[in-house]
């Protein structure tokens, strides 16, 4: 459930153009001449985003997007390390205010979600409907849920009464997207509560999953699906369990999917693949299963599925979890239009840092000493996050100290995720064959056991 405040009947002074595409007229507070980005949320298993377009804010802090979309979809608007999400309807017109973003660096660049302000939002718009329904749901259950254990009969009566009120309130609703949103939100928030007379597992499966269209573009459907199949292994019959374990442990996606289909709570191949992907997604971070085998399962589905969205989910899961290690080839990464990361003739030492951090001053001095010592044999490259700073003068002073190639890259550059950069400072060493030598590599300042990258350089150049 997402949160956005919205204002009605407030004019945003941007001229409306008579175009048929969906349009966004926006203001980004105190953000002049900065790039603001629009992404489509590609799928909701991993919440991976697909870049759509960007716009540099004007002197009056304004921006504009125009997109062609044939159905309701969820989008993210990003400015530096802040973002907001909204739904866009075909041929819609949206007037929004993006509040002032924070200068704080967010680990792994996931960003900080902030409240988006809608201006003059039409009551027939999907955002208005969803916000209104979820506000109603929150208000009802803030009081109702307190009765669950204290006065269970009143709780049950209240649940049934609320369900009937929802049915009555939306009986004439025309939007299938919104009706399905209501269905799956109620399924997760109400029908998943254990109470006398509530639906059992089979009833929930029959109503929400079996013979239902898979609604990939509906976040509440995916939320319900993931919740229903959470810990699914314990719900499976013995035959299915044996095959699932074999598939996971051997990295055999075909065995895993086929085994899932032997259980009654897995209705078809499409659902079986989605459950397999959910298993990979939930098991990978735990480290209880061979992680390479889990990636093999996702790879199998990506290559063999008949369902394009399942292929996309499988691909994104691999991107999300695969980590570079020593010996892996360096992915092709452009720092700008001409320069590619990596050097086929020298070792390359890549330094990621935050120039606004006071600790970067001694770090830079130590790097300069290393550079003077090894510059003929090892190429140095420094990369920093190009973002607002609360101490711009100090930042510029640090940047002037660096005499080797230096690049300021935005939050949206692929390098951060590709090279697993989430904290500063961070170092990577690349060999002459463009393979990973160390990730992360040692830094120029001694670590807890008094090691520095100097020793590594010496050993590599004298072996």
C-alpha positions as CSV (number, residue, x, y, z in Angstrom):
1,X,0.0,0.0,0.0
2,X,1.5,3.3,-1.0
3,X,0.9,6.8,0.4
4,X,0.3,10.0,-1.5
5,X,-1.3,13.1,-0.3
6,X,-3.4,14.9,-2.9
7,X,-4.9,18.3,-3.2
8,X,-8.0,19.1,-5.2
9,X,-8.7,22.3,-7.2
10,X,-5.2,23.7,-7.0
11,X,-3.9,25.2,-10.2
12,X,-0.5,24.3,-11.6
13,X,0.5,27.1,-13.9
14,X,1.7,25.0,-16.8
15,X,-0.1,25.3,-20.2
16,X,-2.0,22.2,-21.2
17,X,-1.2,20.9,-24.7
18,X,-3.9,19.1,-26.6
19,X,-2.2,15.7,-27.1
20,X,-3.7,12.3,-27.0
21,X,-0.9,10.7,-25.0
22,X,-0.8,10.5,-21.2
23,X,0.9,13.7,-19.9
24,X,2.5,14.7,-16.6
25,X,2.9,18.3,-15.8
26,X,5.1,18.6,-12.7
27,X,6.9,20.9,-10.3
28,X,10.0,19.7,-8.4
29,X,10.5,22.0,-5.4
30,X,13.9,23.8,-5.3
31,X,15.3,21.7,-8.1
32,X,16.4,23.8,-11.0
33,X,18.3,22.4,-13.9
34,X,18.3,18.8,-12.5
35,X,17.4,15.7,-14.3
36,X,14.1,14.0,-13.2
37,X,13.5,10.5,-14.5
38,X,10.4,8.5,-15.3
39,X,10.5,4.7,-15.0
40,X,7.8,2.1,-15.7
41,X,7.7,-0.7,-13.0
42,X,8.4,-3.6,-15.3
43,X,7.1,-6.3,-13.0
44,X,6.3,-6.5,-9.3
45,X,8.1,-9.7,-8.2
46,X,11.4,-7.8,-8.0
47,X,10.0,-4.2,-8.6
48,X,12.5,-3.8,-11.4
49,X,12.1,-0.6,-13.4
50,X,12.4,0.2,-17.1
51,X,13.7,3.6,-18.1
52,X,11.1,5.6,-20.0
53,X,12.4,9.2,-20.3
54,X,14.1,12.1,-18.5
55,X,13.5,15.8,-18.3
56,X,15.7,18.6,-17.0
57,X,13.8,20.9,-14.7
58,X,13.3,24.5,-15.9
59,X,14.2,27.7,-14.1
60,X,10.7,27.5,-12.5
61,X,11.4,24.0,-11.2
62,X,9.0,22.4,-13.7
63,X,9.1,19.2,-15.8
64,X,7.0,17.4,-18.3
65,X,6.6,13.8,-19.4
66,X,4.5,12.3,-22.2
67,X,4.0,8.6,-22.5
68,X,2.0,6.2,-24.7
69,X,0.3,3.6,-22.6
70,X,-2.6,1.4,-23.6
71,X,-3.5,0.2,-20.1
72,X,-3.2,1.3,-16.5
73,X,0.4,0.9,-15.3
74,X,2.5,1.9,-12.3
75,X,5.4,4.3,-12.7
76,X,8.1,5.7,-10.6
77,X,9.4,9.3,-10.8
78,X,12.9,9.7,-9.5
79,X,15.0,12.8,-8.6
80,X,18.5,12.0,-7.1
81,X,17.9,9.6,-4.2
82,X,14.1,10.3,-3.8
83,X,11.2,8.8,-5.7
84,X,7.4,8.6,-5.8
85,X,5.1,6.1,-7.5
86,X,1.8,6.6,-9.3
87,X,-0.5,4.9,-11.7
88,X,-0.9,6.3,-15.2
89,X,-4.1,5.8,-17.2
90,X,-4.3,5.9,-21.0
91,X,-4.8,9.5,-22.2
92,X,-4.6,10.8,-18.7
93,X,-3.5,14.3,-17.6
94,X,-1.6,14.6,-14.3
95,X,-0.5,17.7,-12.4
96,X,1.8,16.9,-9.6
97,X,4.3,18.4,-7.2
98,X,7.5,16.4,-6.3
99,X,8.5,17.6,-2.9
100,X,12.1,18.7,-2.1
101,X,14.3,15.6,-2.1
102,X,16.8,14.7,0.6
103,X,20.6,14.9,0.2
104,X,21.1,11.8,2.2
105,X,22.8,8.9,0.4
106,X,20.7,5.8,0.5
107,X,22.5,2.4,0.7
108,X,22.3,0.5,-2.6
109,X,20.6,3.5,-4.2
110,X,17.1,2.1,-3.7
111,X,16.0,5.6,-2.8
112,X,13.7,7.2,-0.3
113,X,10.0,7.2,-1.1
114,X,8.4,10.6,-0.6
115,X,4.8,11.8,-0.8
116,X,3.7,12.9,-4.2
117,X,1.2,15.8,-4.4
118,X,-1.6,15.4,-6.9
119,X,-3.3,18.6,-8.1
120,X,-6.8,18.7,-9.5
121,X,-7.0,14.9,-9.5
122,X,-10.2,13.7,-11.1
123,X,-12.4,11.5,-9.0
124,X,-12.6,8.9,-11.8
125,X,-8.9,8.5,-11.9
126,X,-7.4,5.2,-10.7
127,X,-5.1,7.0,-8.2
128,X,-8.0,8.8,-6.7
129,X,-10.0,5.6,-6.4
130,X,-7.2,3.6,-4.9
131,X,-6.2,6.3,-2.4
132,X,-9.9,6.7,-1.3
133,X,-10.5,3.0,-0.9
134,X,-7.3,2.4,1.1
135,X,-8.0,5.3,3.4
136,X,-11.4,3.8,4.1
137,X,-9.9,0.4,4.7
138,X,-7.3,1.8,7.1
139,X,-9.9,3.8,9.0
140,X,-12.2,0.7,9.4
141,X,-9.5,-1.7,10.5
142,X,-7.7,0.7,12.9
143,X,-10.7,0.1,15.3
144,X,-12.0,-3.2,14.0
145,X,-8.8,-5.2,14.4
146,X,-8.6,-4.3,18.1
147,X,-11.7,-6.5,18.6
148,X,-10.2,-9.6,17.0
149,X,-9.1,-11.3,20.3
150,X,-11.1,-9.2,22.8
151,X,-14.6,-9.6,21.3
152,X,-14.2,-12.0,18.3
153,X,-18.0,-12.1,17.6
154,X,-18.0,-8.3,17.1
155,X,-14.9,-8.6,15.0
156,X,-16.5,-11.2,12.7
157,X,-19.7,-9.1,12.4
158,X,-17.6,-6.0,11.6
159,X,-15.7,-7.9,8.9
160,X,-18.8,-9.2,7.2
161,X,-20.5,-5.8,7.5
162,X,-17.5,-4.0,5.9
163,X,-17.3,-6.5,3.1
164,X,-21.0,-5.9,2.3
165,X,-20.4,-2.1,2.4
166,X,-17.6,-2.4,-0.1
167,X,-19.7,-4.5,-2.4
168,X,-22.5,-2.0,-2.2
169,X,-20.2,1.0,-2.6
170,X,-18.5,-0.3,-5.8
171,X,-21.3,-2.3,-7.4
172,X,-21.5,0.0,-10.4
173,X,-17.7,0.4,-10.8
174,X,-16.6,0.2,-14.4
175,X,-12.9,-0.2,-14.0
176,X,-11.8,-3.9,-14.0
177,X,-8.4,-2.8,-12.8
178,X,-9.8,-1.1,-9.7
179,X,-12.3,-3.9,-9.0
180,X,-9.4,-6.4,-9.1
181,X,-7.4,-4.1,-6.9
182,X,-10.2,-4.2,-4.3
183,X,-10.5,-8.0,-4.6
184,X,-6.9,-8.7,-3.9
185,X,-6.4,-6.1,-1.2
186,X,-9.3,-7.5,0.7
187,X,-7.9,-11.0,0.2
188,X,-4.6,-10.1,1.8
189,X,-5.9,-7.8,4.5
190,X,-9.1,-9.5,5.6
191,X,-9.3,-13.1,4.3
192,X,-5.7,-13.8,5.5
193,X,-6.8,-13.1,9.1
194,X,-7.6,-16.3,10.9
195,X,-11.1,-15.9,12.3
196,X,-14.1,-18.2,12.8
197,X,-16.0,-18.5,9.5
198,X,-13.2,-17.1,7.4
199,X,-12.2,-18.8,4.2
200,X,-9.8,-21.8,4.4
201,X,-6.8,-22.4,2.2
202,X,-8.7,-24.3,-0.5
203,X,-11.4,-21.7,-0.7
204,X,-8.9,-18.9,-1.0
205,X,-7.0,-20.8,-3.7
206,X,-10.3,-21.4,-5.6
207,X,-11.4,-17.7,-5.4
208,X,-8.1,-15.9,-5.8
209,X,-5.8,-18.2,-7.9
210,X,-7.4,-21.1,-9.6
211,X,-8.8,-20.3,-13.1
212,X,-8.0,-16.6,-12.5
213,X,-6.1,-14.5,-15.0
214,X,-2.5,-13.8,-13.8
215,X,-2.5,-10.0,-13.4
216,X,1.1,-9.2,-13.7
217,X,0.5,-5.4,-13.9
218,X,-1.6,-5.3,-10.7
219,X,0.6,-4.9,-7.6
220,X,-2.1,-6.1,-5.2
221,X,-2.4,-9.4,-7.2
222,X,1.3,-10.0,-7.0
223,X,1.3,-9.1,-3.2
224,X,-1.5,-11.7,-2.7
225,X,0.2,-14.3,-4.8
226,X,3.5,-14.0,-2.9
227,X,1.7,-14.0,0.4
228,X,-0.4,-17.1,-0.5
229,X,2.7,-19.1,-1.7
230,X,5.0,-17.9,1.1
231,X,6.4,-21.0,2.7
232,X,4.6,-23.1,0.1
233,X,7.0,-26.1,0.6
234,X,5.3,-27.0,3.8
235,X,1.9,-27.1,2.1
236,X,3.0,-29.5,-0.7
237,X,2.3,-33.2,-0.7
238,X,5.2,-35.6,-0.1
239,X,5.7,-36.4,-3.8
240,X,5.9,-32.7,-4.7
241,X,8.3,-32.0,-1.8
242,X,10.8,-34.7,-2.9
243,X,10.8,-33.3,-6.5
244,X,11.1,-29.7,-5.4
245,X,14.0,-30.5,-3.1
246,X,15.7,-32.3,-5.9
247,X,15.1,-29.5,-8.4
248,X,16.4,-26.8,-6.0
249,X,19.5,-28.8,-4.9
250,X,20.5,-29.8,-8.4
251,X,19.6,-26.5,-10.0
252,X,17.1,-28.4,-12.3
253,X,14.3,-26.0,-13.2
254,X,12.5,-28.6,-15.2
255,X,12.3,-31.1,-12.3
256,X,11.2,-28.3,-9.9
257,X,8.4,-27.0,-12.1
258,X,7.2,-30.5,-13.0
259,X,7.1,-31.5,-9.3
260,X,5.1,-28.4,-8.3
261,X,2.5,-29.4,-10.8
262,X,1.8,-32.6,-8.9
263,X,0.2,-30.7,-6.1
264,X,-3.4,-29.5,-6.2
265,X,-2.6,-25.9,-5.1
266,X,-0.6,-25.4,-8.3
267,X,-3.2,-25.1,-11.1
268,X,-1.1,-24.8,-14.2
269,X,2.4,-24.4,-15.7
270,X,2.2,-20.6,-15.6
271,X,1.6,-20.6,-11.9
272,X,4.2,-23.3,-11.3
273,X,6.9,-21.2,-12.9
274,X,5.9,-18.2,-10.8
275,X,6.0,-20.3,-7.6
276,X,9.5,-21.6,-8.6
277,X,10.7,-18.0,-9.2
278,X,9.2,-17.0,-5.8
279,X,11.1,-19.8,-4.2
280,X,14.4,-18.7,-5.9
281,X,13.8,-15.1,-4.8
282,X,13.0,-16.0,-1.2
283,X,15.7,-18.7,-0.8
284,X,18.7,-17.0,-2.4
285,X,19.4,-14.5,0.4
286,X,19.1,-17.2,3.1
287,X,22.1,-19.2,1.8
288,X,20.6,-22.5,2.8
289,X,20.5,-23.8,-0.8
290,X,23.4,-23.7,-3.3
291,X,23.0,-20.2,-4.7
292,X,24.4,-21.1,-8.2
293,X,21.7,-23.8,-8.5
294,X,19.0,-21.3,-7.7
295,X,20.3,-19.0,-10.4
296,X,20.2,-22.0,-12.8
297,X,16.5,-22.5,-12.0
298,X,15.8,-18.9,-12.9
299,X,17.9,-19.2,-16.0
300,X,16.0,-22.3,-17.1
301,X,12.7,-20.4,-16.8
302,X,14.1,-17.4,-18.7
303,X,15.1,-19.6,-21.6
304,X,12.2,-22.1,-21.7
305,X,9.1,-20.4,-20.4
306,X,6.2,-19.8,-22.9
307,X,5.1,-16.8,-20.8
308,X,7.0,-13.5,-21.6
309,X,6.4,-12.0,-18.2
310,X,7.8,-15.1,-16.4
311,X,10.9,-14.8,-18.7
312,X,11.2,-11.1,-17.6
313,X,10.8,-12.0,-13.9
314,X,13.4,-14.7,-14.2
315,X,15.8,-12.4,-15.9
316,X,15.4,-9.7,-13.3
317,X,15.8,-12.2,-10.4
318,X,19.2,-13.1,-11.9
319,X,20.2,-9.5,-12.1
320,X,19.1,-8.9,-8.6
321,X,21.1,-11.7,-7.0
322,X,24.0,-12.5,-9.2
323,X,27.3,-11.1,-7.7
324,X,30.6,-10.6,-9.5
325,X,33.5,-12.5,-8.0
326,X,37.2,-12.9,-8.6
327,X,37.9,-14.2,-12.1
328,X,34.6,-13.0,-13.6
329,X,34.9,-10.9,-16.7
330,X,34.3,-7.2,-16.2
331,X,30.9,-6.2,-17.6
332,X,31.0,-3.6,-20.4
333,X,30.3,-0.3,-18.6
334,X,30.5,3.1,-20.3
335,X,31.6,6.0,-18.0
336,X,30.7,8.4,-20.8
337,X,30.0,8.1,-24.5
338,X,33.6,7.3,-25.3
339,X,35.3,5.9,-22.2
340,X,34.7,2.2,-21.2
341,X,35.7,1.0,-17.8
342,X,38.7,-1.4,-17.9
343,X,42.1,-1.2,-19.5
344,X,43.5,-4.1,-21.6
345,X,47.1,-2.9,-21.0
346,X,47.2,-2.2,-17.3
347,X,45.7,-3.2,-14.0
348,X,42.9,-0.8,-13.2
349,X,42.2,0.3,-9.6
350,X,38.6,1.8,-9.3
351,X,37.8,4.0,-6.4
352,X,34.2,4.9,-5.5
353,X,33.8,7.6,-2.8
354,X,31.6,10.3,-1.4
355,X,33.5,13.7,-1.8
356,X,31.2,15.3,0.8
357,X,32.4,13.0,3.6
358,X,35.1,14.5,5.8
359,X,36.9,11.1,5.9
360,X,37.5,11.4,2.2
361,X,40.3,13.9,2.7
362,X,42.9,11.5,4.3
363,X,41.7,8.8,1.9
364,X,42.5,11.1,-1.1
365,X,46.0,11.9,0.2
366,X,46.7,8.2,0.7
367,X,45.5,7.5,-2.9
368,X,47.8,10.2,-4.3
369,X,50.8,8.6,-2.7
370,X,49.8,5.3,-4.2
371,X,49.2,6.9,-7.6
372,X,52.7,8.5,-7.6
373,X,54.3,5.1,-6.8
374,X,52.3,2.9,-9.3
375,X,51.0,5.2,-12.0
376,X,53.2,3.6,-14.7
377,X,51.8,0.2,-14.1
378,X,48.3,0.7,-12.7
379,X,45.6,2.9,-14.0
380,X,43.6,4.8,-11.3
381,X,40.0,5.8,-11.9
382,X,37.8,7.6,-9.3
383,X,34.0,7.6,-9.5
384,X,31.7,9.5,-7.2
385,X,28.0,10.0,-6.8
386,X,26.9,13.2,-8.5
387,X,24.3,14.5,-6.0
388,X,23.5,17.5,-3.9
389,X,25.9,18.2,-1.1
390,X,25.4,20.1,2.2
391,X,29.1,21.2,1.9
392,X,29.7,22.0,-1.7
393,X,33.0,23.9,-0.9
394,X,34.6,20.9,0.8
395,X,33.4,18.6,-2.0
396,X,35.1,20.8,-4.7
397,X,38.3,21.0,-2.7
398,X,38.5,17.2,-2.6
399,X,37.8,16.8,-6.3
400,X,40.6,19.2,-7.2
401,X,43.1,17.0,-5.3
402,X,42.5,14.1,-7.7
403,X,44.8,14.2,-10.7
404,X,43.8,10.9,-12.4
405,X,40.6,10.4,-14.4
406,X,37.5,11.1,-12.3
407,X,33.8,10.8,-13.1
408,X,30.6,12.0,-11.4
409,X,27.8,9.6,-12.1
410,X,24.1,9.9,-11.3
411,X,22.0,7.6,-9.1
412,X,20.6,6.1,-12.3
413,X,23.9,5.0,-13.9
414,X,24.0,1.1,-14.1
415,X,27.4,0.9,-12.5
416,X,26.2,1.0,-9.0
417,X,24.1,-2.2,-9.3
418,X,26.3,-3.9,-11.8
419,X,29.4,-3.7,-9.5
420,X,27.4,-4.0,-6.3
421,X,28.5,-0.6,-5.0
422,X,26.4,0.2,-1.9
423,X,28.8,1.9,0.6
424,X,31.7,4.4,0.3
425,X,34.6,4.1,0.0
426,X,34.6,1.1,-2.2
427,X,37.4,-0.3,-4.4
428,X,37.6,-2.8,-7.3
429,X,40.8,-4.1,-8.9
430,X,40.7,-5.2,-12.6
431,X,43.4,-7.2,-14.3
432,X,45.0,-6.7,-17.8
433,X,42.6,-9.3,-19.3
434,X,39.6,-7.3,-18.1
435,X,38.7,-9.8,-15.4
436,X,37.9,-9.1,-11.7
437,X,41.0,-9.4,-9.6
438,X,39.5,-8.2,-6.3
439,X,35.9,-7.1,-5.5
440,X,35.8,-5.4,-3.1
441,X,39.6,-4.6,-3.1
442,X,41.6,-3.3,-0.2
443,X,41.9,0.5,0.2
444,X,44.9,2.7,0.6
445,X,44.4,3.1,4.3
446,X,45.1,0.1,6.6
447,X,42.1,-2.1,7.5
448,X,41.5,-3.9,10.8
449,X,44.5,-6.2,10.2
450,X,46.8,-3.4,8.9
451,X,46.5,-4.5,5.2
452,X,46.4,-2.0,2.3
453,X,46.2,-2.4,-1.4
454,X,49.9,-1.4,-1.6
455,X,50.9,-5.0,-0.7
456,X,48.6,-6.4,-3.4
457,X,50.1,-4.1,-6.1
458,X,53.6,-5.1,-5.1
459,X,52.8,-8.8,-5.4
460,X,51.0,-8.5,-8.7
461,X,53.8,-6.5,-10.3
462,X,56.6,-8.7,-9.1
463,X,55.2,-12.2,-9.6
